[in-house]
Each structure stands twice: as structure tokens, then as C-alpha cells.
Amino acid sequence: MAEMDLKRILLQLLPSATMLKQGQLLHIGNHLKMIQCRLWAINAVFMDAQLRALKESDLELLVNDITTIIVDIDDLLGRILQWKPKAATAASNHSLLPFSSSPNVPDAFRQALLLELKEMAKKLNYLVNRALSFDLRKEMMESMDPRQEEFATLLENEVVRRDKDKDNITKMFQGQQNLKEDVPVIHAVRGKVGTGKTTLARMVFHDPWVRQHFQHFIWVDSPNSFSFDPVNIAREFTEWITKEPCADRHLQQMWLRINGKLDGKRYLLVIDDIDIKKEDNDKWEQFKQVFLRVGLSGSRVIVLATNDVEIGSIKEYHDLDGLAEVEWSNLFSKLSLIPDDDDTGKFQSAMTWFKKDPRPIRAKLLGLLLRYGEPIDQVFEDLLLHCLHPRDELLRLYHLLFQPRVLEDWTHDFEDLLQMLTAEGIVQHARDRAAITKDLRKLVSLHKVGTDEKLQSYITMKAGEALIPQQCRHLALLVDQSTTKISLIKDKTLSRLRTLILILDGKRETNQKCRIAEISKEMFSSLGDLRVLDLHATMITQLDPTVGEMKNLRYLNLSQSEIEELPESLGNLQNLQTLKLVHCERLHRLPEEMHNLQNLQVLKLSYCKNLKRLPNAITALVNLLELDLEECHGLVELPHLGNMKKLKYLNMLRCVSLTRMPSGIRQLVNIQRLSVRDAPGSCSIPELQELVNLEELNLENLQLVSIPRDVGSKKLKDKRYLRHLLLRWNMDSEADSGKALEQLDGFQPSTALRKLEVISYQGKEFPTWMKEGQPYHYTLVEIKLVNLKKCKSLPPLGQLPRLKIVEISGMDEIISVGDEFYGPKGTFASLEKLTFSNMPILKTWGSVERKKELFPCLAELTLIQCPQFSELKVRLEKVKRLNAWMNNEKMLTSEFGWDNLKGIEHLEIVGCEKFNQCKELPEWIHSKVCNPLIPRSTTQEHIFSSRFSTTKR
């Protein structure tokens, strides 16, 4: 992990426009350059130091000291980035720097910062001199910023074989220089991790012809290598060109910033380590058409990607393979100092690795290992995995979190994983959380990590076992029901832990907690390097004040614990980014010192039912991005939220005791996800018109919204980034159906909408915008209509061309599914999943005549509690899976329409006890049953309620 932090500091943090600007404002630019210079010197020898540390204890101490100072520097730079100059009036009480161009920098703050930077420089000097005394091998290409012009000389001396590949790409550039394009020509360099794609791109970057032909050179390291984020790439591009920090979050805004600066000038953009999946092609095309339409014709983009990536609209691919045998052996011999005529057999043994994989990274690591002794296969694999890809780190952290849990109904909390990855520095806080969480799910499903995990820094062990292994940095500690106290032996390994997670050992029920009630104060004071601490689902009632000594802690999870209050020393955790207190039902107060948590980004307090109030000082958390207060029933009021300018997610659903909504919501200009519940006598809905960046909106208690003034002022149609809209009425209210229709009509969304949920709507019909061919029809992907008890008909969803998921539940008045459901010319062209649930009088599902096939993509159909459903007349031969959860004897007849479902491969029947005895059904049906004759039991009720929770909203 230290290598990743060091690379991120050198290639992303220190050279960033934001850091350069902060250095200028604080007058510490020279000190930052001094730190940067010494870090490059350490980076050059760090790999060799780690290899030799496997056998040399003195070098192990050096590596540990380097790891520690990297953490300290990372934290220091984080504080510099977070610093904001105060307004002149607020700064008037400070002693100011007389020479400062920014007169709002307090002298005391700057002097403290200078002392810390000078101390860091001294420590780095000492470490560099120690490294020199060991005669460590210097990796020349790791000794300087690869974007400097001098780096071209290093490439000529160090790189093996890639000249031909470089020449092929530059010749393509030269052959295309007379093309007239609206957007740059894009080239993709593909290859396995460790093949040398980045090195090849650097060679092109520094090629003499390229340096003369292009006027701008931009290199973007994709920070989330498992997720394609066009906004991040565009932001880095913009900072390269403007040399100014960029806080914009929309492609069009950034394009406007750089368009004038690039006018008439050619640029070369390299996007390193990109991962674009098929479903990302739309984002890629938008990025290309909106953002890359700048610069003179002749600009070029090089995309570095893995072998299996197929990016839409890219025609120029350069596939990079491994080295030839002679080149691989030359690289190995150069690093290992073992000639090819070696008579000990070491050379021939190494060549067996070439046959397995000819990548240069294998020759490099194996050569360095053999330089100092016999290779150890497991160590070699550990180092190989550790050096190659942040994706491997992600998978191992995932394994540490979830592999030990033996819980049948366990749902992986990918959001939790994302927050831990942020704390570990593997990713930055996700700007598009939903997208990155989706990517995490896919990545984990595609790359299974077994229990025989090889990377030894990630350890799962039982509490009370032997000492923690020396190489351990990330520890999952399994505790049984008899353990009530955790106390780890204080040693140097404990002080170097980065992650500590407590997990109840063995099979347990969903809400069961381990009996750990106490953490020794000695343990807190020993975990000085810890970044992630997960103590959720314990019996802990209080934390020792020594928790405030964990200065590097960035993630603290006490959810589902018995905690009653937190110590004031919690305010000392100035690097804390995530604090989770979900379902801490005995928690009744938060510390007043919380305002000191200036780096806090995520605060989760949902289901803290005894929490009466939030401290007013919480409004000082100016960097807070997420605040979750769902079902905090005891909250009576909230402080003014207007100061939390960076807040992106605010959830206040089902806070039933709130007498009024908090003031200042209209000032949260960066809010993207908002969930609010109107209280009697107050209405926060009109404030929404100021929130131009909303992407997800969840509105509850809509029966309180007055008509027409409040609805008319919301202007949801103008919110061009709104992707997800949930509208919920109180099902127990006696709302007038006409008023409900008027309300829903006023919530017509923008044309950007992707997902629509309407819950407990009391109207008898749908507004015009849901029935006719409005523009939103062309973007909607998912729709859920739940507990619409009075509606007499279904909306015409068949005409929505991109609709993939439909759930219709609790519509008591629907007797048949017919023409109105399909709409004019509608065929449900893209629908993949369809659910009908709790439809008490639904009897028939009819078909319509169309030139094109109905439901051509429908793969999964679910029917739940439709007791009178007796006729299926539409042909659904593409359906592969049918879930029927109901005791419906109508299904046991041949007239039901089973012949329209002949494509079924999986059939799940739940609650229909006579299904197996029925002899009227076609024989093929019984062979498809994957869960036969399961009666409705407690387990099935649980599955029902969890899988289709929206039916109970």
C-alpha cells in the first residue's frame, strides 16, 4: 500500500494545480518542491529496499520508517489541500504576514506549517542517506517525474525492445496529420497489466517529432482504475491546460473553460489505465462529443487499457504483447547479475517463468529477487500482485471484509467497502457513488478471491491466537461469542496496522452481535498508524478517551453497537473521513467537539432513535459530503445547514418528530441526493428550485404539499441532471384523488430522468406527462409503481424505448393488462425484468398486434400474490426465469397459458402446495422447477420482504 500512496503523492497530489495554488497562497512552494525532490529519491530505491527487507532486518526497519513518513506526508498534504483562506473580516484578529500576497493567512498557522515541512525534509534527508548506505539499486525511471523533458534520456537507456512499437504509433500520427476531424483521433494501446503500456506511452509522449508537432501535452492517471469517470478525466485535463484548480463537475462547464485556451492548438492527451465496460460506452461517447471537441484538427488521444476492452468508436488499436525470449532473458540477466551461461541452473529455472508469462514485470521482479538469493515462489507472487494494480488491493480488502462472514442472508455493503478504500487512499471519494458501487459489484463478481489468500499483508485470524504476523498490515479479527474484551499484545506490528476489523466468528443470525464490550485503552494508543477501524455489531457502550490518539484514523464504524455517547477526544481525530453510527439505538448525544473533525466527509446516524438533537457546532463541518439521519425518530429540530456548502447527500426521511425542516436547504447548491419529509405546518419543497445540481430526489409526505403554489415553484423540468425521482404519499392519509393528481402533475421531471418511483399515490388516473409521448420517455430505464390503490388503469409503458425494469405492486383496481399498458406502437423493446405484485383482482394479461415482437429482451418475470390471475395470452418465449410466489390454483390448469413460456430455464414456485400433484400441466414444466413446492414459511417471508421491500413502502 505504501507504494501506491507514494505514487499518488508524486504523480497526483504534489503536481496538481490545487496544490500548486495552495503553495503559492501559503508561501510554501519551495518547501513542497524540496519534499518532492527527496520523495523521488526514495521512490527510486524503494522496490529494491522492499525485496532486500525480506531477509535483512536493518532494511526492514528502513522500509517501515519510509512507510510511516509516507503516511505522515500524505496527511500533511491533505491538510494543506483542505486549508481555505478566511475572509478579511474574519482574519482581522490574527497576526498577519506583512509580506503575504494573501493577507488572510494567519502567521501562527503558516509558521507551524513551515516547521512541520522542515521537519519532514530532515527526516527524508536522513532516510535518503540511510538508503544510500545500503547501496540499494536505483530504478532510474522511478527517480524523476516522467513528464519532464529529461525523462526522454532515461527512456533511451532503460527500456527494452519497445522502439518498434513506439515508431508504429508515431508513424500513424504522421500519416493522419492531414485528416480533418471534429474530434481528435483516438488510439487505444491494450495489453495485460505489467506489459509496459505506460512505458510505451511515455516513449511516444517524449518522441522528438511528437514534441514538435503538438503544443499541449496532457497526461491523466485514471484514479479509479476499476471505474470509468469522465468527469475526473476532464477535470485533470482542464487543470493541465488552465494551470488553475477546477471544481466544475459537468463536462460542458469544463469545456467552456478550456475552449479559448486551446483554440488553434494541437494537443496530445494520454489517459492511463482506463477501464470502459460496454455499459460505459454512452459515457465515453458523451465525453468525446462534449469535452473532446476542442483544439486544432490533428489532436490525438492515447487510451491505455486492458486486453479485453472494446471502446465504442475507437478504430485504432495497438495490442501490446510480452517480450521475446531473448529480450526477456536480457532484462532478467541485467537485473539479477546472472549470465545466461550460469552453471547453477538459476537462469534456466528463471526461464520457466518466461514460458508462463513473458511480461517484462515478471523478468524485472524475478531478476531483483534472485539478485539477493533463492526466490520464494509465494513471496514472488505476493510482490507481483502487490505491484501491479490497485484492483488487486481492492479485491483483497473485499476478501478481508466479507470472506470470513458465514451469514446466509448477508448483503455485501459495497458502499462500506468504497469508504474503506477511500480511507486507504486507493480511491478518492466517489463523485458518482452509484456508478462506482455498481462497478465494485461487477468487479467482485468477476474476480473471486479464495480463502487461500496469498498476499500476506492481509490476514484473517482468530482472537487469542499467536502474535500478529510481522508482515500484516490489514487484520480481520474473528471473535467468538465467549469473548468480551479485545486486548492485542503491544508490539511493533500492532503499531504498523492500517486496518482492523472485528468479525463475529461462525454462523450467526442477521441482527446478532458479538459480546465484545470493551477495547483496552492500551490498544488504542498503540494503533498510531491505523486508518480503518470497524467495531460494528458489538456490545461496546463507550470508547476510552485514548481513541483520540489515533491521529491517522480515517474510518470509524460503530454501527449496531450499544454506544451511548462518544468521548470529547473524538474531536482530535482531525483526519477522520467517515463516521458510521447506524442503528446505535442507545446513542443520545454527540460530542460538542465534533466541529474539529474538519476532514469528515461521511456522517451516518440513521436509526439512532434516541438522538434528540445535533450539536450546533456540526454546522462547522464544512467538508461534509454525506449526512444520513433517516428514522432518527427523536430529532425535534436540526441546526441551520447553510454553511455545509459541499454537502452532496442529505437524508431526513421518517424523522417523524421534526416540527420543521432545517433552514438553509436552498443554500446547499452542491447537493446531488436529497431525501426530505415535510412536517405538518412546514413545507421545504419550494426551496428545491435553488438546487440546480440535484441528481436524486426523494420526497415523502407529499399529501402536505399545497396546490398549486408550492408545486408550481419546484420546476423539476428545469433540473437537467435529475436522474432518480421518488415521490411518496402517506398511505394512511385521506387524500383527495383530484388533489393527488394535481400534485403528481406538478412533479413532471426533466428529460434526464432514468428512474421513477411513485409510492402510495392516491389519484385515480395518471397525469398527461406519464401517459403521452413526453421527452422523458426516451431516457427512462426503470419505473416502480407501488401501492397505487385507486388507479383504474396502467400507464402506457410499452412505448418507452430504453425501459429495462418495471415493478407494479399494490394496484387494487387493475383487472387486466391490455392495450393501455403497451401504448401506441409500444412493444417494450428493451424491457429485461418485469414484476407484478399484490394485484388482488388481476385476471388476464392480453396481447396486441404489432409489426415487431413484443418483449424481445424480457429475461425475468416475477408474479407475487396475484390470487385470481388465470390467463396469460401474450407470448413470452424469451423469458428465461419465472418466479411465481403465490397460492393460485388457476396456475394449475392448462388454460393458464404455459405454452407462451416455453423458453423458461428456471422456474421458482413458492407457496403453491398443489403444484407437484397437478397432472394437467405440460411435462416440461416440472423439469424446470429449481425451487419446487416451497411453502410460504418464515424464511420465504423474509426473502419476500427483503427482495421486494418497495411493496411495503
N, C-alpha and C positions, 0 to 999 in steps of 0.2 A: 504493500500500500504506500510505503514511503516513496517509491519510485514514481508512482502516479501523482502524489502530491507535489514532488519536486518538479516534474514535467509541467504540471498545471501552473505552478508558481512562475516558472521560467518562460513558458510559451503563451500563457493566457493572462495571468494576473499582472505581473510586472510590466509587460509591454502594452497593456490595454490603455485606451485613450482616457478612461476614467481614472486609472492610477496615475497616469502622467499629469492629468489635470489636478488631482489631489496633491501630488508632489509639488506642483507649481504654487498652489494656494497656500500650502503649509511651509514652503521653502525647504523641502527635504529631498528635492530631486537628486542632488548629488549623493546623498546618503543611500537612497534607493539604488542608484547605479552601482555604488560600492557593494551593497548586498548582492546585487545581481551578478556582478563580476565574480565574487567568491563562490556563489552557488554554481556557476558554470564550471568552475574549477573542481568542485566536489562532484558535480554530475559526471565529469569526465572519468572519474576513477571509482564511482560508486558500484558499478556492476562487478568489477574485479574485487573490490573490498568485500562484497557480499559472498562471492564464491570462496575466497580465502577464509572468510569468517567461519565457514563450515568446519574448519579444522584448527584455526588459530584463535585462541581466546582473546589475545590482545586486539585483533582485528574485529572480533565480535563486539568488544567494548566500543571500538571506534564506530562501527555501524549503528549501535544503539544510541550513541551520542549524536550521530548525524540525524537519525530518525527523530530524536527528541527535538533538536533545533529546527528541523523542518516543520514540525507541528507548531513550535513557538512562532516561527516566521509566518506561517500560514495564518495564525491567529492575529498577529500584529498587523499584517496586510489587510485582513478582514476589518479590523477596527479603523484603519486608515480609510478604507473604501466607504465605511459607514458614516464617517465624520461629515457633518454638514455645517457650513458657516452660519452662525447665528445672525439674526437681523441686527442692524446697527444699534437700535434702541435696546435690545436685549443684551448687547455686548458692552454697553457703556459702563457697567460696573467692574469690568475686568481691566487688568493691566494689559495694555495692548502693545504690540510690536511697533515701534516708531518707524521702522523701515519696511513694514509689510505692505505689499500691494493689495492685500486683502485685509483690511483693518479690523476684521471681525474674528481673528484667530487669537484666543487667549494666550498670553505669554506662558502661563503655567502649563497649559496643555502642550504647547509646542516644545517647551524645554523638557518635559517628561518624555515626549516622543523622541526627541533628539538623543537623550540619554539612553533610551531603550535601543534605538538604532545603532548607536555607537557600541553598546554592549554586545549586540548581535554581531556586528562586524568583527569585534575582538574574538568572540567565540568561533566565528567562521575562519578567521585567520589561524587560530590555534588548531582547528580541525584540518585545515588545508596542510599546515606544516606537519601534523601528525601523519596525514596520508602520505606525504612525500617521504617521510622517514621509513615507511614500509616498502618503498619502491613499487608502488602499485602501477599496474599497466593503465596507460591513459588511452581512453577511447576518443580519438581526435574529433570524430564527427559529433561527439557529445560535449565538446569543450567550448562551443560558442553558438550563438544564435544563428540558426540556419538561414535566416533572412538577410544576413549581412553579405555584402559582396565578396568578402574574403573567404566565405564559405566555399566558393567555387573551387579554390585551390585544394581544399580538403577533399572535396568530392573526387577530383582527379587522382589524388594519391591513395584514397581509401577504398573506392568502390570497385567491385569485381564484376566484370562482364556486361554491365548494363548500357555501355555506349551504343550498341546496336539498337536497343530498344529506344534510347533517347533520340537517336538520329531518325528513327522511323516516325516518331511523333513530331519532331520539328520539321521534317520534310512534308508531313501532312499539313502543318501550319503554313508552310511556304507555298504549297500547291493550292491552298484555299484563300490566299490573301486577296485575290481579286473578286471573291464572291460578294454579292450584295445581299445582306441578310437583315431582317428586322430585329432578330435576337442573335446573340453570339452562337457560334458553332460549339457544340458541347461534345467532349471526348470523355469516355469512361475507361479508366485503367482498372482492370479486375485481376484478382489473384487471392490466394489464401493469405490468412494472417501470417506475417513473418516472411513473406515472399520478397518484399522490397519495394512495394508500391510507393511508399512515401519517399524513399531514397531516389527512385526514378523520377518522381515529380519534382524533387529538389534539383535534380540534374537539368531537367527542362527549364525550371524556374531560373537557373543561372547560366543557361546556354547563351553564348555571345550574340547570336542572331536574335534570340528571343529578347534579350535585354535592350537591343537597339530598336526592335520592331514595336514593342509595347511601351506605353507611357506610364501605366499604373500596374503594380504587381500586388495582388491581394492573396493572402494565404489564410484560410479559415479552418481551424481544427473543430470538427463537429463535436460539441461537448457531450452529447448523449449518443454514443455510438450505436445504441440499440433502438434509437428513435429518430425519425426524420423531423427536424424542427426548422422549417423555412424562415421563421421569424428570427431565430437566433443567428442563422447564417447571414441573413440580410442585415441584422444589427451589427455584426462584426465587419461586414463589407462596408457599411456606412461609416463606422469609426475609422477604418483604414483610410478612406478617402477624405473625410472631413477633418480627421485628427481631433475630433471632439467626442465626448461621451454621447451615447444615443440611448434615450429612454423610450423611444417610439415602439409601439407594439403592433403596428399594421404596415403591411408591405407598401401600400400606396403612400403613406406618410414618409417612409424612409426613401422611397424613390424620388419624391419631390425634393428631399434634402440634398441628394447627390446628383440629380439630373444636370444642373447647371455646371457643377464642377467637372463632370465627365464629358461635357459636350465637345465633340470633335476629337476625343482622345480614345485610343485603344487600351484595353486592359486585359490582363491575364488573371483569372480567378482560379485558385486551386481549392477544392473542398475535400478535406482529408477525412477518410473513414466515415463515409456516408452509408446509411442503411435505408433503402427505399423499398418498401414492400408493394405488392400490387395495389393494395387499398390506398397507398400513399401517392399514387400517380396523379390523382386530382390535385393534391397539394403541390406536387412538383410542377405540374403544368401551370398552376396559378403563380407559383414562384417565378417560373420562367417568363410567363407572359406579362406579369405585373411588374416584377422587380428587375429582370434582366434586360428590359428594353431600354438600356442606356448605353452610352458610349458610341464610338465610331464603328461602322461596319468593319469587321476584321478582328473584333474582340473574341477571346476564347475562354472556355471554361473547361477545366480538367476535374473530373469526379473520380475519386479513389474509392473503390467498392469491392465487396467480396465477390467470389466467382458466380454465385447464383443470382445476383441482382440483374434484373432486366428493367431498365428505366425507360418509361414511355418517351417517345420522340427522339431518343438518342440513337444515332445510327453508327457512330464511330466508336468501336470497342477495340481496346488493346488488351489482350489477355496475357498476363504475366505468369510464366511458369517458374519452376525451380531452376537451380543451376545444373549445368552439365557436370559429369563426374569429375573431369579434370579440374574444373573451376572450383567445385565444392571441396575437393581434396586440397587444392592450393590454399583456399581460405582456412581450412581446418589446420593444415600444416603451419601456416603463418601464425596462427593464434596459439597452437598447442606446443610449438617448437619441436614437433615430432616429424622427422623427414619421412617420405613415402617408402624408403627402404629400411625402415625401422625393423630390427630383428626381434623385438619383444612381442610383436603381434598387436600392439596398441593401435597402430594405423589401420590394419585390416579389420580389427574389431570396430573401430570407428566407422569404417566404410559400410558396415551392416546398417548403420543408421541412415546413410545416404540412400540405400535401397528402400528403406521405409518411407523416407520423405526427403527430397533434395532441396528443401528450403534453406536459404543462407542462414536463417536464425538458428537452425539446428547445428550447422557447422560451427557457427560462432560460439554458442554456449558449450557445446561438447569440447571444442578446442580449448576454451578457457578452463573448463573443469579438469581436463587431462593435463593441463599445464602444471597443476599442483598436486596430482596424484590420481589414483584409480577412480573412474567415475562410479557414482552410485546411481543406479537406474531411477530410484524413486526421487532422489534429490534432483536429478536432471529433469525429470518430468515436472516436479514442483516448480523449478525455476523457469522452465519453458512456459508453463501455464501462467505463472505469475507475471512474466514479462510481456506476454503477447497482447492481451486485450482486456479492457475494463469489463467486457461482457462476462469473462470468467470470474472476475471478482463479484459481479452481481449474482451469478449463479451460486457461488459458494456462500454468500451471505444469505441467499434464499434457502439453501440447504440447511444452514445453521439455524435458521428461524423455524422452518416447517418440517424438516425431515424427522426430528425426534417426537413430534406430536402424534400420538395414537388416538385420534378422535374421529369417529366416523363422519360426523356432520361438520367437521372443521372447514371453514371457508377461509381461504388464503387472503389475508389483508394486504393487498398489493400497495395500497396507499401507505401502510405502515412500512413496508419494505422500501418504498420510494423515499420516505422521510429518513430512514436509516442510511440509505445510500447518499442522501444529501448531507447528513451528519458526517459520513465518512469521506466526503469530498469527491465521491465518484461521479455524481451529477450535481448540477446546480438546481435550485428549487424550480420545479417544473412550471413553466408558464402555461402550458396546456396539460393540466394534470390528467384529464380524462384520456387524452391521446397517449400519454406516456404510460399510464397504468394499463391501458389496453396492450401496448407493446410489451410491457413486462409479462403480462399473462401469456401472450403468444410465445415469447422467448422461453419462458419456463416450460411451457407445454412441448416445445420443440427440442429442448435440451434437458433431458432428465439427468439429475445428479444422484448417483447411487450412494448407499451408506458407506461404501469403502472409499470415502473421500480422501484424495491424495495430498491436497495442499495442506501442509502440516500447521500453518498458522491459524487454521480454522479447526477448532477442537470441540467435540461434544463429549462430556464426561459426567459421571455421577458425583454428586456432592459427597464429600468424605473420602474420595479416592486419594491416590497418591498425589504428590505435588503436581501443579500445573506444568505441562511440558515447557521447556525453555523457549521453544520457537513459537509458542502460542501467542497470538495477538487478539483473536476473536474467540470467545468462550461461551458455549451454551451449557449451562449447569443444570443437570437433571436432578430434581429433588423429589423424594417420596413423601407420602402422607404423614410419616412419623417425624419428619424434620421440621423444627420450629425456629431454628436460628441458623443463619449463614455466617460463617467466620472463616475466611481463607487465610492461609499462612502467609504472613508478610515476607515477601522476598522480591528480588529484582524483576522476576517475571510478572508478578502482580502489578508492579508499577508501570509495566510496559503494555498492559492490556488496553486494547482500543474498544472492544465490545464485550459486554457482559449481559447475558440473557438468562433469566431463571425460567425453567420449564418444568411443569409437573410431570413426573415420570409415569409411564404406563397409561392404560386406557382410563378415560375419565368422562364424566357427563359434561354437557355443554357449559353449565354455569358453575362447575365445581372449582374451588380454589385450593391452592396448596396452603399448608398451615404455617408457612414462614411468617412470623410476627415481628422479627427483629433482625436488623442488619447491624453488625458491630461497627462502632464509630471508628475503630482502627482500620477497618476495611475501606471506609470512605476516604480517610486521609491517605491511604496507600495507593488509591487509584487515580493518581495525578494525571495520567495520560489518557484516561478513559473518555471516549466520545459518545458512546451509546450505552445506556443503562436501562434495561427493561425489567421492571419488577411488577408487572401486571398480574392480576388474579392471585394476590397474596392476602394474608391477614394482617399486613402491616397497618398499624394505627397512627404512627408518627415516624418522622425521619429525624435522625440525630442532626444537630446543627452543623456537625463536621461535613455534611453534604456540600456546604458552601465552599469547601476547599478543593472541590473537583473543578478547577478553573477551565479545563478543556472540554467539559461536558457540553454536548450539543443536542442530545436527545434523551429525554427522561419520560418514561412511561410508567405511571402508577394506576392505570385504569383497572377497574374492578377490584380495587383494594379497599381496606377498611379505614383508609386515611381520614382523619377528622380535620386536621389543619396542617399547614406547611410552615416550616420554620422561617423566620425573617431572613436567615442567612441564605435562603434560596436566591435572594437578590444579588448575591455575589457571583452567581453563575452567568457572567456577562457574555459568554459565548453560546449560551443555550439558544437553540433554534426551535425546538419542538418540545412542548409540554403537554402530555396527554393525561387527563383525569376523567376519562369517560366512565360512567357508571360508578363513580365514587359517591355512593348514596349517603354516606355519613359526613362528607365534607361540608362544613358550614361556613368557612371563611377562607379567603385568600390573603396572603401577606401583603401589608401595605408597601413593602419594599419592592414589589413587582415592577415598579417603574424603572428599576435599574437594569432590567433584562432588555437592554436596547437592541439586541440581535434576535429577539424572539420573533419567529415568523408564524408559528402554528400554535394556537391555544385551543385545546379540545376540552370542553366542560359539559358536553351533552349528558343528560340523565343524572346530573348532580342535583337531586330533588330537594336537598336541604340547604342548598346555597341560596341565601336570602338577598345578597347584594354583591356587586363587584366593586372593588375599591376604586375611588375616583382617579387614583394615580394610574389606573390601567390605560387611561387615555394618552399617557406619555409613551406608550409602546408604539412609536411612530413607524417601526419597520414590520409591524404585524401584518401578515398576509391573510391569515385564516382565523376566524373566531366562530366557534361552534357552541351554541347554547341550547340546542334542541332539547325539549322536555325538561328544562330546568324549572320545574313547577313552582318552586319557592321564590323565584325572582319577582320582585314587585316593581322595580324600575331599573333602568340602565343609565349610566352616565352619558353625557354628550359624546358622540363618536366622531365629530367632525375633524378632529386632529389626526385621525388614523387615515391619512391620505393614501397610503399604499394598500389598504385593505382590499382584497380581491374576493374573499368568500366570507359571507355573513349568514349564519343560520339561526333564526329565532323561532322556529316552528314549535307549536304546542307549549309555549311558555304561558300557561293559562292564567297566571296571577298578574301578569303585566297589565297595569292600568292604562298605560300609554306606550306608544312606540318611542324609542330614543330619538332625541333631536339630533340633527346633523347628518341624517342619512343622505340628503341631497348633496352634501359636500364630499361624499365618498366617490369621487369622479373616476377612480380606477376599479371600482367594484365590477366583478365579472359574474359571480354567482351569488344570488341573493334569495334568501328564503325568509319570508315575513308573515306574521299572523296579526291581523288587525284586532285591536281590543275594542270593547264597547266604548263608544263615545269618542274614538280617535280614528283617524284614517291616514296612514302613511303613503297610501297609493299615489296621491298627486306628486309626491317627491320623486317618483320614479322617472319623471320626464327629464330630470337633470342627469341621469345615469346613462350616458351615451355609450359606454363600453360593455353593457350587460351582454353576457353570453348565455346565462342560465337564470331563469326567474321562476320561483316557486311561491305562489300566492295562496294563502289559507284564509278561511273565514270570509269568503267573498260576499256572503249574504249581508255583511255590514257595509258594503260599498254603496254609496248613494248614487242615484241616477238622475240626470245624465252628467252632472258637472264633473264628478271625480273620474268617471270612465273616459269622458271626452278629453281630459287633460293628460292622460298617460301616453298617448301617441306611440304605442308599441310598434306601429307600422314604420316608424322612423328609426327604430333600433336595428341597424343593419347588421350587427354582429350577433343578434339573439338567435341561438341555436336550439335551446331547450326551454319550453314553456309548460309549466304545470299550474293548472287552475283548480282550486279545491273549495267547494262549499261545505258547510256543516250539514251532514246528512240528517241530523235531528231537528234542524230548523224548519219552520213553517214558511218557507219562501214562496212568494207568488211566482208562478211559472212565467208570466209575462215579464216580470221584473228580471228574472233569471236570464231570459232570452236577451233582454236589453243589455244586461251585464256582459254576457258572453259575446254579443255582437261588438261591444266596445273593446274587446281584447283581441281584435284582429291583429295577428303578428306580422313581422316583416317577412320579406321574401327570402331571408336567410335561414328560416326555421327548418330544423332537421327532426326534432322530436316534439310531439304534442301529447300532453296528458290532461284529460278532463275528468275530474273526480266529483261524484255526488252532485252533479248539475241537476237542478230542479225543473228545467224547462221541458216542454212537450215536443219541441222541434229544434232544429239547428239553425243558426244564423246563415245569412246568404254566403258569407265568406267560407263556410265549411261545406256548402252544397254546390256552388258553381265553380267554374274553372278559374279560380284566382291564381295569381303567380306563385303563391306559396305551395301550390300543388306540385310544382316541378322540383321542389327541393326536399319535401318531407320524406323521411326514411322510416320513422317509427311513430305509431299512434296508439294510445291506450284510452279507452272509454270505459270508466268503471263506476258502477252504481248510478247509472242514469235511469232511475226508476220510472220516470214519467214519459220518456221519449217514445213516440209511436212508430218511428221508423229509423233505419240505419242511414248514415251519411254515404254518399257515393264515392267510396274509397277506391274502387277499381280503376278510376281514371288517373290516379297518382302514379306517374311512371317510375319513380325511384323507391316507392314504398316497399320495405323489406319485412317489417314486423308489425303485426296488428294484434291487439288484445281487446276483446269486447267482453265485458263482465257486468252482471247485475242489471241487465236491461229487461225489466219485468214485463214490458208490454210487447215485446217482439215475438210474433208468431211464426214468421217465415223470413228466410233470407232470399231476396229476389232481385228484380230489376234495379231497385233503388240502390242496392249495395254495389252493383257493378258500375252504374253511371253510364252516360252516353259513350259508347265505343270502348268502355273500360274492360280490361282483361286481367288486371293485377299482374302486369308484365314482369315485375321484379320481386314479388312477394315470396319470402322464404319461410316465415313462421306465422301461423295463424292460431289464435286461441278464442274459443267461445266458452265462457264460464258463467255459472249461476244464471242460466236462462230458463226460468221455470215453465214457460209455455211455448218455447220454441219447438216446432214440429217438423218443418221441412226446410230444405236447402235446395233451391232450384237453380237451373242453368239458364243461359241466354245464348242466342245465336250471335256468333262473331266470326269475322274472317280469320282472325288469329286465335291460337289456342288459349284457353282460359288457364290461369295459374301455371304457367310454364316452368316456374322456378320453385314452386311450393314444395319444401322438403319435409316439414314437420307440422302436423296438425294435432291440436290438443282440444279435447272436449271434456269439460268438468261440470258435473251437476246440471245436466240438461235432461231431466227425467222423462219428457214427452217427445224427445227427438226421435223421429221414426222414419224419415225419408231423406236419403242423400241422393240427389238427382244429378249433381254436377260431376263430371269425370275428373278425378284427381290422381291420375296414373303416375305423376311424378313424385307423389308423396312417399317418402321412404320410412317415416316413423309416425305412428299414430298412438297417442296417449289418450285413453278413454277412462276417466276416473268418475264413474257413476254407476248406480244400480238401476239400469234401464233395460227392461225386458224387451223393449222394442228393437234393441240391437240384436236380439237372438233370432230374428226372423230373416228369411232370405230376401224379403221385400225391402230391407233396410237400405240396400244399395252397396253391398260389399264388393260387387263386381267393378265398381268405379274406383276401387282402392287396390287394384291388383299389383301395383308396384311396391307395396309395403314390404320392408325388410325387417322392421322391428315393430312389434305390437305389444303395448303395455295396457293390460286391463286391470283396473283396481276397483274393488267393491262390487263387481257383478258376479255374485256367488254361483249363479246357474250357468255361467258361460261354458264351462267344460262339458256339462251334461247335454248341451244343445246339439241335436243331430241335424238340424235344418241348415246349418251354416256350411259353406263350401269347405272341402277338406284342407285346402291350402292355408286357411286361416290359423288352424291350431298349430301348424308348424312354424308360424311366425311369432307366436307369443313368447316374449322374452321375460315376462314377469307374471306368470299365469295365476289367476284366481286369488290374487292377494285381497283379502277383505279389508274394509276400511278400519284400520287399527289406530292405536295411539301414534305409532311410528308414521303411518301414512298421513294422519292428521298433521303431524309435524312437517312432513315433506310438503304437503299441500299448502300449509300456511307460510312456509319459508320460500317456496318456489314461486308462489303466486300471491305474494303479500299485498299486491296492489288491489286484489279483490276485497280486501278488508279495510281499505282506507276509508 
